[in-house]
Amino acid sequence: MRHGRKLKKLGVYSGLRSMMLRNLSTSLIEKGRIETTVTRAKSVKRVVEKLITTAKVDDLTTRRKLHAYLLTPEAVDEAFKLTKDRYITRPGGYLRIIKAGYRKGDAANMAVLEFVEK
């Protein structure tokens, strides 16, 4: 049952929201850490944790799934490299959210989202 599983709207309509999550996920995998609002960081964390868990099995099907979601082929290769090097034995919890204070312009609560093991 789906009761109580409300989606975070993130202040945008659905097409822009899904593209924003894809962009943030791609940037996080390519760069290793991003700074964004706390709500967006929590949403991206859910997505990227699932992508890294999917990337543990390196076959054609999972490569196609990651190519369908991530925006660049470099990000797909980096996801498989991350999984192989760092997270193959880890059962989950690949990311951490560190509170980074408030943004100067609009006082939004900011956070840094980064991978756990470097």
N, CA, C and O atoms as CSV, one atom per row, in Angstrom:
chain,resi,resn,atom,element,x,y,z
A,1,MET,N,N,0.832,-1.190,0.000
A,1,MET,CA,C,0.000,0.000,0.000
A,1,MET,C,C,0.869,1.242,0.000
A,1,MET,O,O,2.000,1.222,0.486
A,2,ARG,N,N,0.344,2.303,-0.538
A,2,ARG,CA,C,1.106,3.508,-0.772
A,2,ARG,C,C,0.801,4.621,0.222
A,2,ARG,O,O,1.203,5.760,-0.015
A,3,HIS,N,N,0.129,4.349,1.290
A,3,HIS,CA,C,-0.283,5.399,2.212
A,3,HIS,C,C,0.930,6.094,2.826
A,3,HIS,O,O,1.890,5.439,3.230
A,4,GLY,N,N,0.879,7.420,2.893
A,4,GLY,CA,C,1.925,8.177,3.559
A,4,GLY,C,C,3.224,8.274,2.792
A,4,GLY,O,O,4.254,8.582,3.392
A,5,ARG,N,N,3.226,8.025,1.494
A,5,ARG,CA,C,4.454,8.066,0.695
A,5,ARG,C,C,4.458,9.312,-0.184
A,5,ARG,O,O,4.693,9.218,-1.389
A,6,LYS,N,N,4.205,10.448,0.391
A,6,LYS,CA,C,4.104,11.682,-0.378
A,6,LYS,C,C,5.470,12.084,-0.938
A,6,LYS,O,O,6.485,12.005,-0.246
A,7,LEU,N,N,5.475,12.508,-2.180
A,7,LEU,CA,C,6.695,12.912,-2.871
A,7,LEU,C,C,7.028,14.361,-2.544
A,7,LEU,O,O,6.134,15.205,-2.477
A,8,LYS,N,N,8.303,14.652,-2.341
A,8,LYS,CA,C,8.729,16.036,-2.152
A,8,LYS,C,C,8.618,16.774,-3.475
A,8,LYS,O,O,9.154,16.315,-4.484
A,9,LYS,N,N,7.931,17.910,-3.487
A,9,LYS,CA,C,7.674,18.636,-4.728
A,9,LYS,C,C,8.869,19.481,-5.169
A,9,LYS,O,O,9.039,19.722,-6.365
A,10,LEU,N,N,9.692,19.929,-4.236
A,10,LEU,CA,C,10.888,20.727,-4.507
A,10,LEU,C,C,10.590,22.041,-5.221
A,10,LEU,O,O,11.490,22.631,-5.818
A,11,GLY,N,N,9.366,22.501,-5.173
A,11,GLY,CA,C,9.024,23.809,-5.705
A,11,GLY,C,C,8.924,23.905,-7.212
A,11,GLY,O,O,8.871,25.011,-7.748
A,12,VAL,N,N,8.896,22.780,-7.916
A,12,VAL,CA,C,8.836,22.797,-9.376
A,12,VAL,C,C,7.852,21.736,-9.856
A,12,VAL,O,O,7.448,20.861,-9.090
A,13,TYR,N,N,7.468,21.822,-11.136
A,13,TYR,CA,C,6.555,20.826,-11.682
A,13,TYR,C,C,7.306,19.531,-11.985
A,13,TYR,O,O,8.534,19.492,-11.903
A,14,SER,N,N,6.582,18.486,-12.329
A,14,SER,CA,C,7.148,17.139,-12.329
A,14,SER,C,C,8.268,16.945,-13.342
A,14,SER,O,O,9.258,16.282,-13.031
A,15,GLY,N,N,8.142,17.500,-14.542
A,15,GLY,CA,C,9.190,17.332,-15.539
A,15,GLY,C,C,10.491,17.990,-15.121
A,15,GLY,O,O,11.569,17.417,-15.280
A,16,LEU,N,N,10.382,19.195,-14.586
A,16,LEU,CA,C,11.572,19.899,-14.121
A,16,LEU,C,C,12.167,19.218,-12.890
A,16,LEU,O,O,13.386,19.181,-12.725
A,17,ARG,N,N,11.302,18.680,-12.027
A,17,ARG,CA,C,11.778,17.986,-10.835
A,17,ARG,C,C,12.593,16.749,-11.205
A,17,ARG,O,O,13.663,16.516,-10.644
A,18,SER,N,N,12.088,15.959,-12.146
A,18,SER,CA,C,12.823,14.751,-12.522
A,18,SER,C,C,14.136,15.109,-13.214
A,18,SER,O,O,15.146,14.438,-13.000
A,19,MET,N,N,14.137,16.155,-14.038
A,19,MET,CA,C,15.374,16.562,-14.698
A,19,MET,C,C,16.363,17.141,-13.694
A,19,MET,O,O,17.570,16.938,-13.827
A,20,MET,N,N,15.865,17.862,-12.688
A,20,MET,CA,C,16.739,18.401,-11.654
A,20,MET,C,C,17.423,17.273,-10.884
A,20,MET,O,O,18.618,17.348,-10.597
A,21,LEU,N,N,16.664,16.231,-10.551
A,21,LEU,CA,C,17.245,15.095,-9.836
A,21,LEU,C,C,18.269,14.368,-10.700
A,21,LEU,O,O,19.293,13.913,-10.189
A,22,ARG,N,N,18.010,14.252,-11.998
A,22,ARG,CA,C,18.976,13.619,-12.900
A,22,ARG,C,C,20.252,14.453,-12.999
A,22,ARG,O,O,21.356,13.910,-12.980
A,23,ASN,N,N,20.095,15.781,-13.106
A,23,ASN,CA,C,21.262,16.666,-13.170
A,23,ASN,C,C,22.090,16.606,-11.892
A,23,ASN,O,O,23.315,16.500,-11.947
A,24,LEU,N,N,21.422,16.673,-10.742
A,24,LEU,CA,C,22.142,16.628,-9.472
A,24,LEU,C,C,22.813,15.273,-9.262
A,24,LEU,O,O,23.925,15.209,-8.737
A,25,SER,N,N,22.151,14.196,-9.667
A,25,SER,CA,C,22.740,12.861,-9.538
A,25,SER,C,C,23.978,12.726,-10.408
A,25,SER,O,O,24.997,12.194,-9.968
A,26,THR,N,N,23.890,13.207,-11.637
A,26,THR,CA,C,25.037,13.148,-12.542
A,26,THR,C,C,26.195,13.975,-11.999
A,26,THR,O,O,27.343,13.530,-12.030
A,27,SER,N,N,25.905,15.168,-11.503
A,27,SER,CA,C,26.962,16.021,-10.952
A,27,SER,C,C,27.601,15.394,-9.723
A,27,SER,O,O,28.819,15.460,-9.554
A,28,LEU,N,N,26.797,14.793,-8.872
A,28,LEU,CA,C,27.327,14.167,-7.665
A,28,LEU,C,C,28.253,13.007,-8.006
A,28,LEU,O,O,29.326,12.878,-7.417
A,29,ILE,N,N,27.854,12.172,-8.943
A,29,ILE,CA,C,28.685,11.024,-9.299
A,29,ILE,C,C,29.969,11.481,-9.986
A,29,ILE,O,O,31.029,10.903,-9.751
A,30,GLU,N,N,29.891,12.506,-10.828
A,30,GLU,CA,C,31.088,12.981,-11.524
A,30,GLU,C,C,32.051,13.715,-10.596
A,30,GLU,O,O,33.263,13.521,-10.689
A,31,LYS,N,N,31.527,14.557,-9.700
A,31,LYS,CA,C,32.393,15.408,-8.885
A,31,LYS,C,C,32.673,14.855,-7.496
A,31,LYS,O,O,33.673,15.227,-6.882
A,32,GLY,N,N,31.821,13.980,-6.988
A,32,GLY,CA,C,32.058,13.411,-5.672
A,32,GLY,C,C,31.348,14.123,-4.542
A,32,GLY,O,O,31.098,13.519,-3.499
A,33,ARG,N,N,31.015,15.390,-4.720
A,33,ARG,CA,C,30.265,16.135,-3.706
A,33,ARG,C,C,29.595,17.329,-4.363
A,33,ARG,O,O,30.117,17.902,-5.319
A,34,ILE,N,N,28.428,17.697,-3.836
A,34,ILE,CA,C,27.705,18.863,-4.323
A,34,ILE,C,C,27.150,19.620,-3.128
A,34,ILE,O,O,26.961,19.049,-2.054
A,35,GLU,N,N,26.891,20.906,-3.318
A,35,GLU,CA,C,26.250,21.715,-2.288
A,35,GLU,C,C,24.894,22.150,-2.812
A,35,GLU,O,O,24.791,22.756,-3.879
A,36,THR,N,N,23.856,21.836,-2.052
A,36,THR,CA,C,22.493,22.148,-2.453
A,36,THR,C,C,21.659,22.320,-1.188
A,36,THR,O,O,22.198,22.273,-0.083
A,37,THR,N,N,20.361,22.516,-1.338
A,37,THR,CA,C,19.507,22.642,-0.159
A,37,THR,C,C,19.324,21.274,0.489
A,37,THR,O,O,19.542,20.242,-0.146
A,38,VAL,N,N,18.930,21.274,1.740
A,38,VAL,CA,C,18.794,20.026,2.490
A,38,VAL,C,C,17.720,19.136,1.869
A,38,VAL,O,O,17.920,17.927,1.754
A,39,THR,N,N,16.595,19.703,1.471
A,39,THR,CA,C,15.511,18.911,0.897
A,39,THR,C,C,15.933,18.265,-0.411
A,39,THR,O,O,15.644,17.092,-0.648
A,40,ARG,N,N,16.611,19.019,-1.259
A,40,ARG,CA,C,17.092,18.449,-2.518
A,40,ARG,C,C,18.157,17.392,-2.259
A,40,ARG,O,O,18.206,16.377,-2.954
A,41,ALA,N,N,19.004,17.620,-1.269
A,41,ALA,CA,C,20.042,16.639,-0.945
A,41,ALA,C,C,19.421,15.315,-0.500
A,41,ALA,O,O,19.904,14.245,-0.870
A,42,LYS,N,N,18.357,15.389,0.290
A,42,LYS,CA,C,17.694,14.158,0.734
A,42,LYS,C,C,17.056,13.424,-0.435
A,42,LYS,O,O,17.094,12.195,-0.489
A,43,SER,N,N,16.475,14.161,-1.368
A,43,SER,CA,C,15.866,13.528,-2.538
A,43,SER,C,C,16.922,12.894,-3.438
A,43,SER,O,O,16.732,11.782,-3.929
A,44,VAL,N,N,18.032,13.595,-3.655
A,44,VAL,CA,C,19.103,13.062,-4.505
A,44,VAL,C,C,19.756,11.859,-3.840
A,44,VAL,O,O,20.151,10.912,-4.520
A,45,LYS,N,N,19.872,11.889,-2.531
A,45,LYS,CA,C,20.487,10.771,-1.807
A,45,LYS,C,C,19.724,9.480,-2.054
A,45,LYS,O,O,20.332,8.434,-2.281
A,46,ARG,N,N,18.405,9.542,-2.011
A,46,ARG,CA,C,17.593,8.348,-2.264
A,46,ARG,C,C,17.854,7.788,-3.653
A,46,ARG,O,O,17.974,6.575,-3.830
A,47,VAL,N,N,17.941,8.677,-4.639
A,47,VAL,CA,C,18.125,8.248,-6.029
A,47,VAL,C,C,19.508,7.641,-6.233
A,47,VAL,O,O,19.635,6.564,-6.817
A,48,VAL,N,N,20.548,8.328,-5.753
A,48,VAL,CA,C,21.921,7.879,-6.012
A,48,VAL,C,C,22.232,6.597,-5.249
A,48,VAL,O,O,22.971,5.750,-5.750
A,49,GLU,N,N,21.681,6.438,-4.047
A,49,GLU,CA,C,21.892,5.180,-3.316
A,49,GLU,C,C,21.354,4.001,-4.125
A,49,GLU,O,O,21.991,2.949,-4.190
A,50,LYS,N,N,20.198,4.170,-4.733
A,50,LYS,CA,C,19.634,3.096,-5.556
A,50,LYS,C,C,20.475,2.855,-6.803
A,50,LYS,O,O,20.652,1.708,-7.214
A,51,LEU,N,N,20.997,3.927,-7.413
A,51,LEU,CA,C,21.835,3.767,-8.601
A,51,LEU,C,C,23.129,3.027,-8.279
A,51,LEU,O,O,23.550,2.162,-9.047
A,52,ILE,N,N,23.761,3.352,-7.159
A,52,ILE,CA,C,25.007,2.681,-6.780
A,52,ILE,C,C,24.746,1.216,-6.454
A,52,ILE,O,O,25.547,0.351,-6.808
A,53,THR,N,N,23.632,0.932,-5.784
A,53,THR,CA,C,23.293,-0.461,-5.498
A,53,THR,C,C,23.033,-1.224,-6.789
A,53,THR,O,O,23.424,-2.386,-6.907
A,54,THR,N,N,22.383,-0.595,-7.751
A,54,THR,CA,C,22.152,-1.228,-9.046
A,54,THR,C,C,23.468,-1.487,-9.766
A,54,THR,O,O,23.614,-2.507,-10.439
A,55,ALA,N,N,24.426,-0.576,-9.632
A,55,ALA,CA,C,25.702,-0.686,-10.346
A,55,ALA,C,C,26.615,-1.765,-9.777
A,55,ALA,O,O,27.685,-2.010,-10.334
A,56,LYS,N,N,26.226,-2.410,-8.692
A,56,LYS,CA,C,27.056,-3.484,-8.140
A,56,LYS,C,C,27.146,-4.674,-9.080
A,56,LYS,O,O,28.141,-5.399,-9.073
A,57,VAL,N,N,26.117,-4.878,-9.884
A,57,VAL,CA,C,26.140,-5.951,-10.881
A,57,VAL,C,C,26.516,-5.310,-12.211
A,57,VAL,O,O,25.734,-4.542,-12.773
A,58,ASP,N,N,27.696,-5.616,-12.711
A,58,ASP,CA,C,28.188,-4.976,-13.934
A,58,ASP,C,C,27.859,-5.852,-15.133
A,58,ASP,O,O,28.649,-6.712,-15.521
A,59,ASP,N,N,26.693,-5.629,-15.714
A,59,ASP,CA,C,26.333,-6.313,-16.953
A,59,ASP,C,C,25.639,-5.310,-17.876
A,59,ASP,O,O,25.459,-4.146,-17.518
A,60,LEU,N,N,25.263,-5.764,-19.036
A,60,LEU,CA,C,24.714,-4.870,-20.054
A,60,LEU,C,C,23.395,-4.236,-19.611
A,60,LEU,O,O,23.146,-3.065,-19.895
A,61,THR,N,N,22.559,-4.995,-18.924
A,61,THR,CA,C,21.262,-4.479,-18.492
A,61,THR,C,C,21.422,-3.321,-17.510
A,61,THR,O,O,20.759,-2.294,-17.652
A,62,THR,N,N,22.290,-3.479,-16.524
A,62,THR,CA,C,22.468,-2.394,-15.556
A,62,THR,C,C,23.154,-1.191,-16.192
A,62,THR,O,O,22.862,-0.053,-15.825
A,63,ARG,N,N,24.055,-1.421,-17.133
A,63,ARG,CA,C,24.665,-0.293,-17.852
A,63,ARG,C,C,23.602,0.497,-18.609
A,63,ARG,O,O,23.633,1.727,-18.625
A,64,ARG,N,N,22.670,-0.203,-19.229
A,64,ARG,CA,C,21.601,0.480,-19.960
A,64,ARG,C,C,20.681,1.239,-19.021
A,64,ARG,O,O,20.222,2.331,-19.356
A,65,LYS,N,N,20.402,0.673,-17.841
A,65,LYS,CA,C,19.567,1.371,-16.865
A,65,LYS,C,C,20.235,2.663,-16.403
A,65,LYS,O,O,19.582,3.701,-16.300
A,66,LEU,N,N,21.531,2.599,-16.127
A,66,LEU,CA,C,22.233,3.798,-15.694
A,66,LEU,C,C,22.374,4.807,-16.827
A,66,LEU,O,O,22.295,6.012,-16.588
A,67,HIS,N,N,22.581,4.340,-18.052
A,67,HIS,CA,C,22.626,5.254,-19.202
A,67,HIS,C,C,21.285,5.953,-19.398
A,67,HIS,O,O,21.243,7.106,-19.828
A,68,ALA,N,N,20.190,5.264,-19.086
A,68,ALA,CA,C,18.866,5.859,-19.245
A,68,ALA,C,C,18.623,6.964,-18.218
A,68,ALA,O,O,17.870,7.898,-18.490
A,69,TYR,N,N,19.253,6.872,-17.033
A,69,TYR,CA,C,19.000,7.867,-15.997
A,69,TYR,C,C,20.060,8.964,-15.967
A,69,TYR,O,O,19.723,10.147,-15.947
A,70,LEU,N,N,21.326,8.586,-15.964
A,70,LEU,CA,C,22.397,9.575,-15.894
A,70,LEU,C,C,22.588,10.244,-17.252
A,70,LEU,O,O,22.282,9.655,-18.288
A,71,LEU,N,N,23.086,11.459,-17.243
A,71,LEU,CA,C,23.099,12.272,-18.454
A,71,LEU,C,C,24.367,12.131,-19.289
A,71,LEU,O,O,24.348,12.444,-20.480
A,72,THR,N,N,25.457,11.672,-18.705
A,72,THR,CA,C,26.702,11.558,-19.464
A,72,THR,C,C,27.263,10.145,-19.344
A,72,THR,O,O,27.102,9.502,-18.307
A,73,PRO,N,N,27.916,9.659,-20.388
A,73,PRO,CA,C,28.551,8.335,-20.303
A,73,PRO,C,C,29.681,8.297,-19.276
A,73,PRO,O,O,29.961,7.244,-18.704
A,74,GLU,N,N,30.333,9.440,-19.038
A,74,GLU,CA,C,31.394,9.486,-18.033
A,74,GLU,C,C,30.840,9.214,-16.637
A,74,GLU,O,O,31.497,8.566,-15.822
A,75,ALA,N,N,29.642,9.704,-16.361
A,75,ALA,CA,C,29.018,9.468,-15.060
A,75,ALA,C,C,28.688,7.993,-14.879
A,75,ALA,O,O,28.821,7.459,-13.778
A,76,VAL,N,N,28.261,7.336,-15.943
A,76,VAL,CA,C,27.958,5.902,-15.863
A,76,VAL,C,C,29.231,5.123,-15.558
A,76,VAL,O,O,29.234,4.253,-14.686
A,77,ASP,N,N,30.308,5.428,-16.269
A,77,ASP,CA,C,31.582,4.747,-16.017
A,77,ASP,C,C,32.077,5.015,-14.601
A,77,ASP,O,O,32.600,4.115,-13.945
A,78,GLU,N,N,31.914,6.243,-14.131
A,78,GLU,CA,C,32.338,6.597,-12.778
A,78,GLU,C,C,31.514,5.857,-11.728
A,78,GLU,O,O,32.051,5.459,-10.694
A,79,ALA,N,N,30.217,5.665,-11.976
A,79,ALA,CA,C,29.370,4.929,-11.033
A,79,ALA,C,C,29.843,3.484,-10.901
A,79,ALA,O,O,29.910,2.955,-9.791
A,80,PHE,N,N,30.166,2.849,-12.007
A,80,PHE,CA,C,30.659,1.472,-11.943
A,80,PHE,C,C,32.040,1.414,-11.294
A,80,PHE,O,O,32.343,0.469,-10.566
A,81,LYS,N,N,32.879,2.418,-11.553
A,81,LYS,CA,C,34.206,2.449,-10.947
A,81,LYS,C,C,34.107,2.651,-9.434
A,81,LYS,O,O,34.821,2.002,-8.669
A,82,LEU,N,N,33.210,3.561,-9.001
A,82,LEU,CA,C,32.988,3.784,-7.570
A,82,LEU,C,C,32.553,2.504,-6.879
A,82,LEU,O,O,33.062,2.149,-5.816
A,83,THR,N,N,31.611,1.825,-7.494
A,83,THR,CA,C,31.072,0.615,-6.896
A,83,THR,C,C,32.145,-0.458,-6.786
A,83,THR,O,O,32.273,-1.117,-5.754
A,84,LYS,N,N,32.907,-0.626,-7.847
A,84,LYS,CA,C,33.931,-1.670,-7.858
A,84,LYS,C,C,35.042,-1.375,-6.854
A,84,LYS,O,O,35.519,-2.283,-6.173
A,85,ASP,N,N,35.459,-0.106,-6.758
A,85,ASP,CA,C,36.585,0.249,-5.897
A,85,ASP,C,C,36.206,0.349,-4.421
A,85,ASP,O,O,36.959,-0.107,-3.561
A,86,ARG,N,N,35.055,0.937,-4.118
A,86,ARG,CA,C,34.756,1.283,-2.729
A,86,ARG,C,C,33.612,0.509,-2.091
A,86,ARG,O,O,33.698,0.131,-0.923
A,87,TYR,N,N,32.542,0.267,-2.843
A,87,TYR,CA,C,31.287,-0.111,-2.199
A,87,TYR,C,C,30.807,-1.521,-2.510
A,87,TYR,O,O,29.642,-1.833,-2.263
A,88,ILE,N,N,31.662,-2.378,-3.040
A,88,ILE,CA,C,31.200,-3.705,-3.442
A,88,ILE,C,C,30.763,-4.538,-2.230
A,88,ILE,O,O,29.849,-5.354,-2.349
A,89,THR,N,N,31.399,-4.345,-1.070
A,89,THR,CA,C,31.022,-5.118,0.117
A,89,THR,C,C,30.122,-4.337,1.067
A,89,THR,O,O,29.605,-4.902,2.030
A,90,ARG,N,N,29.929,-3.060,0.811
A,90,ARG,CA,C,29.108,-2.231,1.702
A,90,ARG,C,C,27.631,-2.434,1.370
A,90,ARG,O,O,27.254,-2.350,0.201
A,91,PRO,N,N,26.783,-2.700,2.372
A,91,PRO,CA,C,25.376,-2.996,2.084
A,91,PRO,C,C,24.500,-1.775,1.819
A,91,PRO,O,O,23.339,-1.937,1.445
A,92,GLY,N,N,25.003,-0.591,1.995
A,92,GLY,CA,C,24.217,0.621,1.773
A,92,GLY,C,C,24.855,1.781,2.504
A,92,GLY,O,O,25.925,1.629,3.092
A,93,GLY,N,N,24.218,2.934,2.478
A,93,GLY,CA,C,24.750,4.098,3.178
A,93,GLY,C,C,25.994,4.646,2.517
A,93,GLY,O,O,27.020,4.828,3.173
A,94,TYR,N,N,25.913,4.910,1.222
A,94,TYR,CA,C,27.074,5.355,0.462
A,94,TYR,C,C,27.289,6.860,0.540
A,94,TYR,O,O,28.363,7.344,0.185
A,95,LEU,N,N,26.297,7.602,0.993
A,95,LEU,CA,C,26.358,9.067,0.987
A,95,LEU,C,C,26.144,9.629,2.381
A,95,LEU,O,O,25.531,8.993,3.238
A,96,ARG,N,N,26.662,10.835,2.594
A,96,ARG,CA,C,26.400,11.551,3.843
A,96,ARG,C,C,25.950,12.968,3.520
A,96,ARG,O,O,26.359,13.559,2.521
A,97,ILE,N,N,25.100,13.496,4.388
A,97,ILE,CA,C,24.629,14.874,4.265
A,97,ILE,C,C,25.205,15.659,5.437
A,97,ILE,O,O,24.989,15.313,6.599
A,98,ILE,N,N,25.942,16.722,5.117
A,98,ILE,CA,C,26.539,17.578,6.133
A,98,ILE,C,C,25.864,18.942,6.037
A,98,ILE,O,O,25.875,19.574,4.980
A,99,LYS,N,N,25.278,19.391,7.140
A,99,LYS,CA,C,24.617,20.693,7.150
A,99,LYS,C,C,25.663,21.792,6.955
A,99,LYS,O,O,26.735,21.751,7.558
A,100,ALA,N,N,25.341,22.771,6.110
A,100,ALA,CA,C,26.311,23.809,5.746
A,100,ALA,C,C,25.798,25.212,6.045
A,100,ALA,O,O,26.255,26.172,5.425
A,101,GLY,N,N,24.879,25.354,6.961
A,101,GLY,CA,C,24.391,26.682,7.316
A,101,GLY,C,C,23.281,27.155,6.401
A,101,GLY,O,O,22.578,26.351,5.788
A,102,TYR,N,N,23.129,28.464,6.315
A,102,TYR,CA,C,22.052,29.064,5.546
A,102,TYR,C,C,22.620,29.862,4.377
A,102,TYR,O,O,23.670,30.495,4.492
A,103,ARG,N,N,21.911,29.822,3.253
A,103,ARG,CA,C,22.333,30.575,2.074
A,103,ARG,C,C,22.093,32.063,2.314
A,103,ARG,O,O,21.104,32.450,2.937
A,104,LYS,N,N,23.003,32.885,1.816
A,104,LYS,CA,C,22.954,34.312,2.104
A,104,LYS,C,C,21.754,35.004,1.467
A,104,LYS,O,O,21.144,35.865,2.101
A,105,GLY,N,N,21.404,34.659,0.250
A,105,GLY,CA,C,20.367,35.384,-0.468
A,105,GLY,C,C,18.968,35.181,0.074
A,105,GLY,O,O,18.225,36.145,0.255
A,106,ASP,N,N,18.596,33.922,0.337
A,106,ASP,CA,C,17.222,33.647,0.741
A,106,ASP,C,C,17.122,32.837,2.032
A,106,ASP,O,O,16.035,32.388,2.394
A,107,ALA,N,N,18.230,32.648,2.721
A,107,ALA,CA,C,18.282,31.939,4.001
A,107,ALA,C,C,17.785,30.501,3.891
A,107,ALA,O,O,17.205,29.966,4.836
A,108,ALA,N,N,18.011,29.877,2.733
A,108,ALA,CA,C,17.657,28.468,2.580
A,108,ALA,C,C,18.670,27.618,3.336
A,108,ALA,O,O,19.859,27.935,3.362
A,109,ASN,N,N,18.198,26.546,3.947
A,109,ASN,CA,C,19.053,25.642,4.707
A,109,ASN,C,C,19.883,24.813,3.726
A,109,ASN,O,O,19.326,24.021,2.965
A,110,MET,N,N,21.199,24.984,3.735
A,110,MET,CA,C,22.085,24.345,2.762
A,110,MET,C,C,22.759,23.115,3.362
A,110,MET,O,O,22.887,22.980,4.579
A,111,ALA,N,N,23.185,22.220,2.466
A,111,ALA,CA,C,23.871,21.005,2.889
A,111,ALA,C,C,24.877,20.599,1.825
A,111,ALA,O,O,24.733,20.940,0.651
A,112,VAL,N,N,25.894,19.868,2.252
A,112,VAL,CA,C,26.869,19.274,1.345
A,112,VAL,C,C,26.572,17.785,1.300
A,112,VAL,O,O,26.489,17.126,2.336
A,113,LEU,N,N,26.414,17.262,0.094
A,113,LEU,CA,C,26.149,15.842,-0.114
A,113,LEU,C,C,27.400,15.233,-0.720
A,113,LEU,O,O,27.859,15.670,-1.776
A,114,GLU,N,N,27.964,14.207,-0.045
A,114,GLU,CA,C,29.203,13.610,-0.526
A,114,GLU,C,C,29.220,12.116,-0.250
A,114,GLU,O,O,28.444,11.606,0.558
A,115,PHE,N,N,30.125,11.425,-0.939
A,115,PHE,CA,C,30.283,9.993,-0.731
A,115,PHE,C,C,31.021,9.744,0.578
A,115,PHE,O,O,31.834,10.562,1.009
A,116,VAL,N,N,30.728,8.602,1.209
A,116,VAL,CA,C,31.256,8.304,2.533
A,116,VAL,C,C,32.745,7.996,2.479
A,116,VAL,O,O,33.523,8.653,3.172
A,117,GLU,N,N,33.161,7.038,1.695
A,117,GLU,CA,C,34.568,6.645,1.628
A,117,GLU,C,C,35.223,7.350,0.458
A,117,GLU,O,O,34.659,7.416,-0.634
A,118,LYS,N,N,36.420,7.878,0.689
A,118,LYS,CA,C,37.087,8.606,-0.391
A,118,LYS,C,C,38.261,7.846,-0.922
A,118,LYS,O,O,38.937,8.316,-1.837
